[in-house]
């Protein structure tokens, strides 16, 4: 059973805990930096949602808006390794959809590494459809692949 979940819009007070979670999930060379997170938290063209239990941030998602369009992008989604496979990722995506519908956004777009099986599964479960294979999309290798899948969901 899923625990009661609390998903809210993050503020700069969450910065350190978000950075700590990012560093738990990714090695330094691939992780977003504190400066990038501060930008995502403070700029108007993005929203960060966090999933929390009291003092603990268990997951977050970064949403980017495209000026003058009704399309938004998912920049990244991250769940604490010890809290994965409990549906937190899916809950962050449904909270994202709810927020975006309210904002009049009609489509979500994202790219995911062809070898990131957990993330691909999560997005498929959430109703995203593959629309393109992007060869050599990433600068770095993710488990032997630099290729990405582009996925979309109409809201
Ligand atoms: C991707 C991620 C956010 C998923 O978070 P989560 O809270 O575990 O997600 P959920 O529990 O809602 O769902 C995950 C689904 O993937 C499945 N899954 C997990 N690991 C898997 C694997 N190695 N291969 C295939 N499927 C896998 C789970 O079983 C579940 O599907 P199910 O409910 O049909 O069984 C999490 O794995 C993560 O933080 N990964 C590292 C960061 C990352 O790569 N982010 C994506 C960047 S685009």
Backbone and ligand atoms as CSV (ligand in chain L), in Angstrom:
chain,resi,resn,atom,element,x,y,z
A,1,UNK,N,N,0.826,-1.213,0.000
A,1,UNK,CA,C,0.000,0.000,0.000
A,1,UNK,C,C,0.854,1.255,0.000
A,2,UNK,N,N,0.395,2.254,-0.735
A,2,UNK,CA,C,1.120,3.523,-0.730
A,2,UNK,C,C,0.821,4.299,0.547
A,3,UNK,N,N,1.872,4.940,1.086
A,3,UNK,CA,C,1.662,5.812,2.240
A,3,UNK,C,C,0.967,7.084,1.763
A,4,UNK,N,N,0.391,7.820,2.731
A,4,UNK,CA,C,-0.146,9.123,2.380
A,4,UNK,C,C,0.966,9.977,1.827
A,5,UNK,N,N,0.693,10.654,0.738
A,5,UNK,CA,C,1.768,11.391,0.107
A,5,UNK,C,C,1.479,12.880,0.164
A,6,UNK,N,N,2.547,13.645,0.234
A,6,UNK,CA,C,2.421,15.085,0.302
A,6,UNK,C,C,3.303,15.681,-0.793
A,7,UNK,N,N,2.658,16.194,-1.801
A,7,UNK,CA,C,3.420,16.788,-2.904
A,7,UNK,C,C,3.104,18.273,-2.952
A,8,UNK,N,N,4.161,19.080,-2.982
A,8,UNK,CA,C,3.948,20.529,-2.998
A,8,UNK,C,C,5.002,21.197,-3.873
A,9,UNK,N,N,4.755,22.463,-4.187
A,9,UNK,CA,C,5.738,23.231,-4.958
A,9,UNK,C,C,6.920,23.554,-4.040
A,10,UNK,N,N,8.125,23.317,-4.539
A,10,UNK,CA,C,9.334,23.536,-3.733
A,10,UNK,C,C,9.675,25.020,-3.669
A,11,UNK,N,N,10.397,25.386,-2.601
A,11,UNK,CA,C,10.900,26.760,-2.483
A,11,UNK,C,C,12.411,26.693,-2.277
A,12,UNK,N,N,13.033,27.853,-2.184
A,12,UNK,CA,C,14.491,27.863,-1.996
A,12,UNK,C,C,14.878,27.242,-0.644
A,13,UNK,N,N,13.915,27.157,0.308
A,13,UNK,CA,C,14.206,26.478,1.587
A,13,UNK,C,C,14.517,24.995,1.381
A,14,UNK,N,N,14.064,24.440,0.249
A,14,UNK,CA,C,14.269,23.011,-0.020
A,14,UNK,C,C,15.580,22.740,-0.752
A,15,UNK,N,N,16.279,23.823,-1.126
A,15,UNK,CA,C,17.446,23.687,-2.012
A,15,UNK,C,C,18.437,22.625,-1.536
A,16,UNK,N,N,18.864,22.719,-0.264
A,16,UNK,CA,C,19.914,21.811,0.212
A,16,UNK,C,C,19.459,20.350,0.164
A,17,UNK,N,N,18.193,20.099,0.520
A,17,UNK,CA,C,17.710,18.720,0.533
A,17,UNK,C,C,17.546,18.170,-0.888
A,18,UNK,N,N,17.197,19.061,-1.816
A,18,UNK,CA,C,17.090,18.631,-3.218
A,18,UNK,C,C,18.483,18.297,-3.769
A,19,UNK,N,N,19.456,19.152,-3.465
A,19,UNK,CA,C,20.830,18.917,-3.927
A,19,UNK,C,C,21.343,17.596,-3.339
A,20,UNK,N,N,21.054,17.367,-2.054
A,20,UNK,CA,C,21.518,16.132,-1.402
A,20,UNK,C,C,20.908,14.911,-2.097
A,21,UNK,N,N,19.631,14.985,-2.443
A,21,UNK,CA,C,18.967,13.854,-3.107
A,21,UNK,C,C,19.539,13.650,-4.507
A,22,UNK,N,N,19.781,14.735,-5.230
A,22,UNK,CA,C,20.373,14.632,-6.570
A,22,UNK,C,C,21.722,13.927,-6.484
A,23,UNK,N,N,22.536,14.313,-5.481
A,23,UNK,CA,C,23.870,13.729,-5.357
A,23,UNK,C,C,23.830,12.268,-4.921
A,24,UNK,N,N,22.725,11.888,-4.292
A,24,UNK,CA,C,22.531,10.494,-3.925
A,24,UNK,C,C,22.196,9.665,-5.170
A,25,UNK,N,N,21.538,10.303,-6.138
A,25,UNK,CA,C,21.042,9.590,-7.323
A,25,UNK,C,C,22.037,9.582,-8.473
A,26,UNK,N,N,22.862,10.618,-8.585
A,26,UNK,CA,C,23.756,10.721,-9.736
A,26,UNK,C,C,25.178,11.047,-9.309
A,27,UNK,N,N,26.187,10.488,-10.000
A,27,UNK,CA,C,27.569,10.884,-9.729
A,27,UNK,C,C,27.775,12.358,-10.083
A,28,UNK,N,N,28.729,12.985,-9.417
A,28,UNK,CA,C,28.976,14.432,-9.552
A,28,UNK,C,C,28.959,14.937,-10.994
A,29,UNK,N,N,29.612,14.197,-11.907
A,29,UNK,CA,C,29.752,14.702,-13.275
A,29,UNK,C,C,28.423,14.774,-14.027
A,30,UNK,N,N,27.409,14.002,-13.602
A,30,UNK,CA,C,26.111,14.021,-14.297
A,30,UNK,C,C,25.051,14.802,-13.530
A,31,UNK,N,N,25.347,15.104,-12.254
A,31,UNK,CA,C,24.312,15.712,-11.409
A,31,UNK,C,C,24.130,17.189,-11.736
A,32,UNK,N,N,22.903,17.676,-11.592
A,32,UNK,CA,C,22.668,19.117,-11.670
A,32,UNK,C,C,23.374,19.758,-10.483
A,33,UNK,N,N,23.861,20.965,-10.677
A,33,UNK,CA,C,24.597,21.658,-9.611
A,33,UNK,C,C,23.626,22.463,-8.744
A,34,UNK,N,N,24.131,22.899,-7.579
A,34,UNK,CA,C,23.343,23.750,-6.669
A,34,UNK,C,C,22.866,25.001,-7.419
A,35,UNK,N,N,23.777,25.569,-8.220
A,35,UNK,CA,C,23.444,26.780,-8.979
A,35,UNK,C,C,22.286,26.512,-9.960
A,36,UNK,N,N,22.312,25.356,-10.635
A,36,UNK,CA,C,21.228,25.028,-11.575
A,36,UNK,C,C,19.907,24.841,-10.818
A,37,UNK,N,N,19.959,24.170,-9.657
A,37,UNK,CA,C,18.723,23.991,-8.884
A,37,UNK,C,C,18.180,25.334,-8.388
A,38,UNK,N,N,19.105,26.214,-7.968
A,38,UNK,CA,C,18.636,27.528,-7.503
A,38,UNK,C,C,17.897,28.235,-8.644
A,39,UNK,N,N,18.434,28.105,-9.845
A,39,UNK,CA,C,17.811,28.700,-11.030
A,39,UNK,C,C,16.421,28.088,-11.263
A,40,UNK,N,N,16.337,26.753,-11.208
A,40,UNK,CA,C,15.033,26.096,-11.424
A,40,UNK,C,C,14.016,26.533,-10.365
A,41,UNK,N,N,14.497,26.733,-9.120
A,41,UNK,CA,C,13.580,27.095,-8.026
A,41,UNK,C,C,13.132,28.548,-8.107
A,42,UNK,N,N,13.949,29.409,-8.683
A,42,UNK,CA,C,13.653,30.838,-8.615
A,42,UNK,C,C,13.094,31.434,-9.898
A,43,UNK,N,N,13.341,30.801,-11.041
A,43,UNK,CA,C,12.919,31.409,-12.298
A,43,UNK,C,C,11.472,31.068,-12.627
A,44,UNK,N,N,10.836,31.967,-13.309
A,44,UNK,CA,C,9.406,31.815,-13.592
A,44,UNK,C,C,9.126,30.765,-14.661
A,45,UNK,N,N,10.141,30.332,-15.412
A,45,UNK,CA,C,9.854,29.385,-16.496
A,45,UNK,C,C,10.011,27.927,-16.060
A,46,UNK,N,N,10.015,27.700,-14.727
A,46,UNK,CA,C,10.081,26.322,-14.257
A,46,UNK,C,C,9.344,26.178,-12.928
A,47,UNK,N,N,8.949,24.937,-12.632
A,47,UNK,CA,C,8.378,24.612,-11.320
A,47,UNK,C,C,9.064,23.349,-10.833
A,48,UNK,N,N,9.409,23.307,-9.555
A,48,UNK,CA,C,9.922,22.084,-8.951
A,48,UNK,C,C,8.871,21.609,-7.952
A,49,UNK,N,N,8.464,20.336,-8.074
A,49,UNK,CA,C,7.567,19.739,-7.083
A,49,UNK,C,C,8.380,18.766,-6.242
A,50,UNK,N,N,8.079,18.703,-4.927
A,50,UNK,CA,C,8.759,17.736,-4.062
A,50,UNK,C,C,7.725,16.843,-3.385
A,51,UNK,N,N,8.125,15.597,-3.162
A,51,UNK,CA,C,7.293,14.659,-2.404
A,51,UNK,C,C,7.965,14.511,-1.046
A,52,UNK,N,N,7.219,14.760,0.033
A,52,UNK,CA,C,7.844,14.808,1.352
A,52,UNK,C,C,7.064,14.007,2.389
A,53,UNK,N,N,7.782,13.568,3.417
A,53,UNK,CA,C,7.158,13.066,4.645
A,53,UNK,C,C,7.815,13.844,5.773
A,54,UNK,N,N,7.096,14.658,6.468
A,54,UNK,CA,C,7.641,15.524,7.518
A,54,UNK,C,C,8.914,16.213,7.025
A,55,UNK,N,N,10.100,15.852,7.545
A,55,UNK,CA,C,11.319,16.586,7.170
A,55,UNK,C,C,12.028,16.020,5.938
A,56,UNK,N,N,11.562,14.896,5.468
A,56,UNK,CA,C,12.297,14.186,4.425
A,56,UNK,C,C,11.754,14.488,3.026
A,57,UNK,N,N,12.657,14.834,2.102
A,57,UNK,CA,C,12.244,14.925,0.695
A,57,UNK,C,C,12.609,13.597,0.036
A,58,UNK,N,N,11.580,12.887,-0.446
A,58,UNK,CA,C,11.835,11.551,-1.018
A,58,UNK,C,C,11.939,11.590,-2.532
A,59,UNK,N,N,11.422,12.661,-3.130
A,59,UNK,CA,C,11.492,12.743,-4.583
A,59,UNK,C,C,11.182,14.146,-5.060
A,60,UNK,N,N,11.632,14.452,-6.269
A,60,UNK,CA,C,11.300,15.754,-6.863
A,60,UNK,C,C,11.203,15.632,-8.375
A,61,UNK,N,N,10.531,16.612,-8.968
A,61,UNK,CA,C,10.413,16.669,-10.429
A,61,UNK,C,C,10.604,18.121,-10.851
A,62,UNK,N,N,11.298,18.307,-11.949
A,62,UNK,CA,C,11.502,19.667,-12.474
A,62,UNK,C,C,10.736,19.809,-13.784
A,63,UNK,N,N,9.861,20.799,-13.823
A,63,UNK,CA,C,9.029,21.056,-15.006
A,63,UNK,C,C,9.515,22.353,-15.648
A,64,UNK,N,N,9.688,22.341,-16.957
A,64,UNK,CA,C,10.092,23.563,-17.661
A,64,UNK,C,C,8.990,23.990,-18.611
A,65,UNK,N,N,8.729,25.281,-18.656
A,65,UNK,CA,C,7.713,25.814,-19.574
A,65,UNK,C,C,8.406,26.402,-20.795
A,66,UNK,N,N,7.692,26.360,-21.922
A,66,UNK,CA,C,8.235,26.966,-23.141
A,66,UNK,C,C,7.415,28.202,-23.432
A,67,UNK,N,N,8.089,29.320,-23.401
A,67,UNK,CA,C,7.426,30.612,-23.573
A,67,UNK,C,C,6.537,30.637,-24.825
A,68,UNK,N,N,5.329,31.087,-24.654
A,68,UNK,CA,C,4.445,31.263,-25.816
A,68,UNK,C,C,3.861,29.964,-26.357
A,69,UNK,N,N,4.023,28.843,-25.614
A,69,UNK,CA,C,3.451,27.587,-26.099
A,69,UNK,C,C,2.613,26.953,-24.991
A,70,UNK,N,N,1.839,25.920,-25.360
A,70,UNK,CA,C,1.084,25.188,-24.337
A,70,UNK,C,C,1.729,23.816,-24.109
A,71,UNK,N,N,3.040,23.748,-24.352
A,71,UNK,CA,C,3.797,22.521,-24.124
A,71,UNK,C,C,4.741,22.741,-22.948
A,72,UNK,N,N,4.829,21.743,-22.060
A,72,UNK,CA,C,5.824,21.813,-20.978
A,72,UNK,C,C,6.735,20.599,-21.095
A,73,UNK,N,N,7.910,20.713,-20.515
A,73,UNK,CA,C,8.863,19.605,-20.557
A,73,UNK,C,C,9.179,19.123,-19.155
A,74,UNK,N,N,9.480,17.837,-19.045
A,74,UNK,CA,C,9.994,17.334,-17.766
A,74,UNK,C,C,11.509,17.277,-17.899
A,75,UNK,N,N,12.164,18.080,-17.109
A,75,UNK,CA,C,13.622,18.164,-17.168
A,75,UNK,C,C,14.234,16.945,-16.477
A,76,UNK,N,N,13.726,16.634,-15.302
A,76,UNK,CA,C,14.160,15.410,-14.629
A,76,UNK,C,C,13.185,15.028,-13.523
A,77,UNK,N,N,13.248,13.789,-13.118
A,77,UNK,CA,C,12.477,13.299,-11.972
A,77,UNK,C,C,13.404,12.368,-11.201
A,78,UNK,N,N,13.368,12.484,-9.897
A,78,UNK,CA,C,14.315,11.755,-9.053
A,78,UNK,C,C,13.633,11.259,-7.797
A,79,UNK,N,N,13.796,9.991,-7.488
A,79,UNK,CA,C,13.262,9.452,-6.234
A,79,UNK,C,C,14.425,8.817,-5.462
A,80,UNK,N,N,14.437,9.050,-4.163
A,80,UNK,CA,C,15.457,8.488,-3.279
A,80,UNK,C,C,15.525,6.972,-3.503
A,81,UNK,N,N,16.724,6.427,-3.757
A,81,UNK,CA,C,16.850,4.991,-4.058
A,81,UNK,C,C,16.144,4.089,-3.041
A,82,UNK,N,N,16.155,4.459,-1.757
A,82,UNK,CA,C,15.512,3.548,-0.793
A,82,UNK,C,C,13.982,3.667,-0.792
A,83,UNK,N,N,13.456,4.645,-1.528
A,83,UNK,CA,C,11.992,4.793,-1.593
A,83,UNK,C,C,11.435,4.550,-2.993
A,84,UNK,N,N,12.243,3.925,-3.849
A,84,UNK,CA,C,11.758,3.660,-5.217
A,84,UNK,C,C,10.781,2.490,-5.230
A,85,UNK,N,N,10.080,2.383,-6.376
A,85,UNK,CA,C,9.102,1.304,-6.616
A,85,UNK,C,C,7.965,1.308,-5.596
A,86,UNK,N,N,7.668,2.496,-5.068
A,86,UNK,CA,C,6.514,2.604,-4.153
A,86,UNK,C,C,5.455,3.494,-4.792
A,87,UNK,N,N,5.683,3.888,-6.042
A,87,UNK,CA,C,4.704,4.733,-6.714
A,87,UNK,C,C,4.925,6.231,-6.543
A,88,UNK,N,N,6.033,6.617,-5.904
A,88,UNK,CA,C,6.272,8.057,-5.704
A,88,UNK,C,C,6.491,8.760,-7.053
A,89,UNK,N,N,7.217,8.109,-7.947
A,89,UNK,CA,C,7.447,8.684,-9.284
A,89,UNK,C,C,6.123,8.951,-9.990
A,90,UNK,N,N,5.241,7.953,-9.962
A,90,UNK,CA,C,3.934,8.087,-10.617
A,90,UNK,C,C,3.111,9.205,-9.964
A,91,UNK,N,N,3.195,9.307,-8.638
A,91,UNK,CA,C,2.450,10.365,-7.942
A,91,UNK,C,C,2.989,11.748,-8.311
A,92,UNK,N,N,4.311,11.857,-8.449
A,92,UNK,CA,C,4.883,13.151,-8.867
A,92,UNK,C,C,4.405,13.514,-10.270
A,93,UNK,N,N,4.300,12.495,-11.147
A,93,UNK,CA,C,3.815,12.773,-12.504
A,93,UNK,C,C,2.342,13.162,-12.495
A,94,UNK,N,N,1.525,12.508,-11.662
A,94,UNK,CA,C,0.110,12.922,-11.682
A,94,UNK,C,C,-0.076,14.302,-11.083
A,95,UNK,N,N,0.717,14.646,-10.056
A,95,UNK,CA,C,0.626,16.004,-9.506
A,95,UNK,C,C,1.064,17.026,-10.575
A,96,UNK,N,N,2.051,16.655,-11.358
A,96,UNK,CA,C,2.527,17.529,-12.440
A,96,UNK,C,C,1.415,17.765,-13.457
A,97,UNK,N,N,0.744,16.677,-13.845
A,97,UNK,CA,C,-0.340,16.806,-14.836
A,97,UNK,C,C,-1.453,17.712,-14.325
A,98,UNK,N,N,-1.796,17.542,-13.065
A,98,UNK,CA,C,-2.863,18.349,-12.459
A,98,UNK,C,C,-2.485,19.836,-12.515
A,99,UNK,N,N,-1.251,20.119,-12.113
A,99,UNK,CA,C,-0.765,21.506,-12.112
A,99,UNK,C,C,-0.760,22.092,-13.533
A,100,UNK,N,N,-0.303,21.277,-14.495
A,100,UNK,CA,C,-0.179,21.785,-15.865
A,100,UNK,C,C,-1.543,22.025,-16.503
A,101,UNK,N,N,-2.500,21.130,-16.218
A,101,UNK,CA,C,-3.859,21.341,-16.753
A,101,UNK,C,C,-4.407,22.665,-16.264
A,102,UNK,N,N,-4.185,22.956,-14.978
A,102,UNK,CA,C,-4.665,24.219,-14.406
A,102,UNK,C,C,-4.038,25.412,-15.109
A,103,UNK,N,N,-2.804,25.236,-15.561
A,103,UNK,CA,C,-2.093,26.333,-16.232
A,103,UNK,C,C,-2.428,26.409,-17.722
A,104,UNK,N,N,-3.289,25.503,-18.196
A,104,UNK,CA,C,-3.668,25.527,-19.607
A,104,UNK,C,C,-2.651,24.881,-20.529
A,105,UNK,N,N,-1.773,24.046,-19.958
A,105,UNK,CA,C,-0.787,23.320,-20.777
A,105,UNK,C,C,-1.459,22.066,-21.350
A,106,UNK,N,N,-1.239,21.815,-22.642
A,106,UNK,CA,C,-1.932,20.714,-23.299
A,106,UNK,C,C,-1.059,19.503,-23.593
A,107,UNK,N,N,0.250,19.667,-23.445
A,107,UNK,CA,C,1.130,18.551,-23.802
A,107,UNK,C,C,2.381,18.565,-22.933
A,108,UNK,N,N,2.840,17.369,-22.538
A,108,UNK,CA,C,4.124,17.250,-21.830
A,108,UNK,C,C,5.084,16.469,-22.727
A,109,UNK,N,N,6.301,16.930,-22.762
A,109,UNK,CA,C,7.307,16.287,-23.600
A,109,UNK,C,C,8.521,15.979,-22.742
A,110,UNK,N,N,9.204,14.901,-23.033
A,110,UNK,CA,C,10.420,14.589,-22.282
A,110,UNK,C,C,11.344,13.704,-23.105
A,111,UNK,N,N,12.596,13.656,-22.691
A,111,UNK,CA,C,13.556,12.745,-23.292
A,111,UNK,C,C,14.108,11.850,-22.187
A,112,UNK,N,N,14.310,10.589,-22.521
A,112,UNK,CA,C,14.829,9.641,-21.537
A,112,UNK,C,C,15.818,8.713,-22.233
A,113,UNK,N,N,16.865,8.350,-21.516
A,113,UNK,CA,C,17.880,7.466,-22.095
A,113,UNK,C,C,17.263,6.110,-22.460
A,114,UNK,N,N,17.674,5.558,-23.594
A,114,UNK,CA,C,17.128,4.260,-24.052
A,114,UNK,C,C,17.431,3.138,-23.061
A,115,UNK,N,N,18.431,3.345,-22.176
A,115,UNK,CA,C,18.781,2.288,-21.213
A,115,UNK,C,C,18.219,2.557,-19.814
A,116,UNK,N,N,17.457,3.635,-19.648
A,116,UNK,CA,C,16.892,3.946,-18.328
A,116,UNK,C,C,15.530,3.251,-18.182
A,117,UNK,N,N,15.603,1.937,-17.928
A,117,UNK,CA,C,14.396,1.103,-17.990
A,117,UNK,C,C,13.343,1.481,-16.946
A,118,UNK,N,N,13.807,1.867,-15.749
A,118,UNK,CA,C,12.850,2.237,-14.696
A,118,UNK,C,C,12.062,3.477,-15.120
A,119,UNK,N,N,12.780,4.477,-15.654
A,119,UNK,CA,C,12.111,5.721,-16.056
A,119,UNK,C,C,11.173,5.473,-17.242
A,120,UNK,N,N,11.613,4.661,-18.208
A,120,UNK,CA,C,10.754,4.373,-19.378
A,120,UNK,C,C,9.469,3.680,-18.911
A,121,UNK,N,N,9.638,2.737,-17.985
A,121,UNK,CA,C,8.463,2.027,-17.448
A,121,UNK,C,C,7.509,3.011,-16.763
A,122,UNK,N,N,8.102,3.878,-15.944
A,122,UNK,CA,C,7.288,4.877,-15.231
A,122,UNK,C,C,6.496,5.733,-16.223
A,123,UNK,N,N,7.170,6.248,-17.252
A,123,UNK,CA,C,6.484,7.130,-18.207
A,123,UNK,C,C,5.405,6.377,-18.977
A,124,UNK,N,N,5.688,5.111,-19.348
A,124,UNK,CA,C,4.661,4.316,-20.053
A,124,UNK,C,C,3.460,4.110,-19.137
A,125,UNK,N,N,3.730,3.772,-17.870
A,125,UNK,CA,C,2.632,3.590,-16.902
A,125,UNK,C,C,1.785,4.852,-16.803
A,126,UNK,N,N,2.453,6.003,-16.932
A,126,UNK,CA,C,1.741,7.282,-16.806
A,126,UNK,C,C,1.036,7.679,-18.105
A,127,UNK,N,N,1.212,6.880,-19.151
A,127,UNK,CA,C,0.488,7.144,-20.400
A,127,UNK,C,C,1.274,7.921,-21.449
A,128,UNK,N,N,2.581,8.042,-21.256
A,128,UNK,CA,C,3.405,8.702,-22.279
A,128,UNK,C,C,3.631,7.748,-23.448
A,129,UNK,N,N,3.725,8.335,-24.668
A,129,UNK,CA,C,3.958,7.538,-25.876
A,129,UNK,C,C,5.280,7.949,-26.509
A,130,UNK,N,N,5.988,6.954,-26.999
A,130,UNK,CA,C,7.258,7.232,-27.684
A,130,UNK,C,C,6.973,7.879,-29.038
A,131,UNK,N,N,7.655,9.005,-29.342
A,131,UNK,CA,C,7.441,9.598,-30.665
A,131,UNK,C,C,8.714,9.669,-31.498
A,132,UNK,N,N,9.891,9.510,-30.864
A,132,UNK,CA,C,11.121,9.574,-31.664
A,132,UNK,C,C,12.277,8.928,-30.924
A,133,UNK,N,N,13.230,8.459,-31.715
A,133,UNK,CA,C,14.501,7.978,-31.161
A,133,UNK,C,C,15.545,9.017,-31.553
A,134,UNK,N,N,16.242,9.559,-30.570
A,134,UNK,CA,C,17.218,10.623,-30.840
A,134,UNK,C,C,18.619,10.060,-30.639
A,135,UNK,N,N,19.297,9.830,-31.758
A,135,UNK,CA,C,20.637,9.235,-31.707
A,135,UNK,C,C,21.630,10.240,-31.142
A,136,UNK,N,N,22.532,9.769,-30.280
A,136,UNK,CA,C,23.608,10.600,-29.688
A,136,UNK,C,C,23.057,11.889,-29.070
A,137,UNK,N,N,21.932,11.775,-28.397
A,137,UNK,CA,C,21.288,12.943,-27.800
A,137,UNK,C,C,22.081,13.468,-26.603
A,138,UNK,N,N,22.642,12.560,-25.802
A,138,UNK,CA,C,23.372,12.971,-24.593
A,138,UNK,C,C,24.869,13.095,-24.875
A,139,UNK,N,N,25.509,13.947,-24.079
A,139,UNK,CA,C,26.966,14.098,-24.171
A,139,UNK,C,C,27.654,12.927,-23.478
A,140,UNK,N,N,26.906,12.327,-22.536
A,140,UNK,CA,C,27.508,11.268,-21.737
A,140,UNK,C,C,26.773,9.958,-21.959
A,141,UNK,N,N,27.431,8.909,-21.562
A,141,UNK,CA,C,26.911,7.559,-21.669
A,141,UNK,C,C,26.026,7.204,-20.478
A,142,UNK,N,N,24.860,6.646,-20.713
A,142,UNK,CA,C,24.047,6.113,-19.616
A,142,UNK,C,C,23.952,4.617,-19.839
A,143,UNK,N,N,24.707,3.853,-19.066
A,143,UNK,CA,C,24.766,2.398,-19.227
A,143,UNK,C,C,24.943,1.985,-20.675
A,144,UNK,N,N,25.955,2.586,-21.312
A,144,UNK,CA,C,26.337,2.155,-22.648
A,144,UNK,C,C,25.576,2.813,-23.785
A,145,UNK,N,N,24.684,3.758,-23.485
A,145,UNK,CA,C,23.949,4.402,-24.575
A,145,UNK,C,C,23.948,5.923,-24.422
A,146,UNK,N,N,24.087,6.618,-25.539
A,146,UNK,CA,C,23.923,8.081,-25.528
A,146,UNK,C,C,22.625,8.466,-26.232
A,147,UNK,N,N,21.866,7.461,-26.648
A,147,UNK,CA,C,20.618,7.718,-27.386
A,147,UNK,C,C,19.468,7.983,-26.412
A,148,UNK,N,N,18.511,8.758,-26.880
A,148,UNK,CA,C,17.342,9.064,-26.049
A,148,UNK,C,C,16.058,8.721,-26.794
A,149,UNK,N,N,15.025,8.487,-26.016
A,149,UNK,CA,C,13.676,8.334,-26.564
A,149,UNK,C,C,12.928,9.612,-26.216
A,150,UNK,N,N,12.253,10.197,-27.199
A,150,UNK,CA,C,11.381,11.341,-26.892
A,150,UNK,C,C,9.974,10.807,-26.687
A,151,UNK,N,N,9.350,11.212,-25.581
A,151,UNK,CA,C,7.995,10.749,-25.271
A,151,UNK,C,C,7.086,11.948,-25.033
A,152,UNK,N,N,5.802,11.783,-25.352
A,152,UNK,CA,C,4.843,12.867,-25.112
A,152,UNK,C,C,3.568,12.322,-24.479
A,153,UNK,N,N,2.897,13.215,-23.801
A,153,UNK,CA,C,1.549,12.904,-23.315
A,153,UNK,C,C,0.668,14.132,-23.541
A,154,UNK,N,N,-0.475,13.889,-24.192
A,154,UNK,CA,C,-1.465,14.954,-24.369
A,154,UNK,C,C,-2.297,15.011,-23.093
A,155,UNK,N,N,-2.531,16.217,-22.613
A,155,UNK,CA,C,-3.297,16.345,-21.364
A,155,UNK,C,C,-4.764,16.637,-21.658
L,1,LIG,C1,C,12.738,6.733,-12.592
L,1,LIG,C2,C,12.371,6.934,-11.127
L,1,LIG,C3,C,12.079,8.419,-10.884
L,1,LIG,C4,C,11.114,6.107,-10.803
L,1,LIG,O1,O,10.677,6.432,-9.491
L,1,LIG,P1,P,9.765,5.428,-8.620
L,1,LIG,O2,O,9.238,6.174,-7.455
L,1,LIG,O3,O,10.502,4.182,-8.362
L,1,LIG,O4,O,8.583,5.169,-9.665
L,1,LIG,P2,P,7.293,4.262,-9.505
L,1,LIG,O5,O,7.403,3.427,-8.269
L,1,LIG,O6,O,6.106,5.160,-9.605
L,1,LIG,O7,O,7.329,3.387,-10.818
L,1,LIG,C5,C,8.503,2.810,-11.323
L,1,LIG,C6,C,8.151,1.694,-12.300
L,1,LIG,O8,O,9.359,1.225,-12.935
L,1,LIG,C7,C,9.537,-0.152,-12.634
L,1,LIG,N1,N,10.969,-0.383,-12.554
L,1,LIG,C8,C,11.803,-0.037,-11.569
L,1,LIG,N2,N,13.060,-0.415,-11.854
L,1,LIG,C9,C,13.003,-0.994,-13.100
L,1,LIG,C10,C,13.964,-1.572,-13.965
L,1,LIG,N3,N,15.242,-1.611,-13.633
L,1,LIG,N4,N,13.536,-2.045,-15.174
L,1,LIG,C11,C,12.242,-1.999,-15.533
L,1,LIG,N5,N,11.266,-1.455,-14.746
L,1,LIG,C12,C,11.661,-0.972,-13.541
L,1,LIG,C13,C,8.794,-0.376,-11.349
L,1,LIG,O9,O,8.494,-1.729,-11.157
L,1,LIG,C14,C,7.557,0.493,-11.588
L,1,LIG,O10,O,6.660,-0.073,-12.502
L,1,LIG,P3,P,5.372,-0.929,-11.982
L,1,LIG,O11,O,4.635,-0.030,-11.021
L,1,LIG,O12,O,4.595,-1.207,-13.254
L,1,LIG,O13,O,5.920,-2.160,-11.327
L,1,LIG,C15,C,13.498,6.428,-10.187
L,1,LIG,O14,O,13.876,5.132,-10.570
L,1,LIG,C16,C,14.732,7.323,-10.182
L,1,LIG,O15,O,14.812,8.296,-9.418
L,1,LIG,N6,N,15.746,7.012,-11.010
L,1,LIG,C17,C,16.983,7.771,-11.051
L,1,LIG,C18,C,16.798,9.112,-11.675
L,1,LIG,C19,C,16.368,9.016,-13.118
L,1,LIG,O16,O,16.932,8.264,-13.894
L,1,LIG,N7,N,15.368,9.822,-13.469
L,1,LIG,C20,C,14.814,9.867,-14.804
L,1,LIG,C21,C,15.481,10.926,-15.602
L,1,LIG,S1,S,14.642,11.109,-17.166
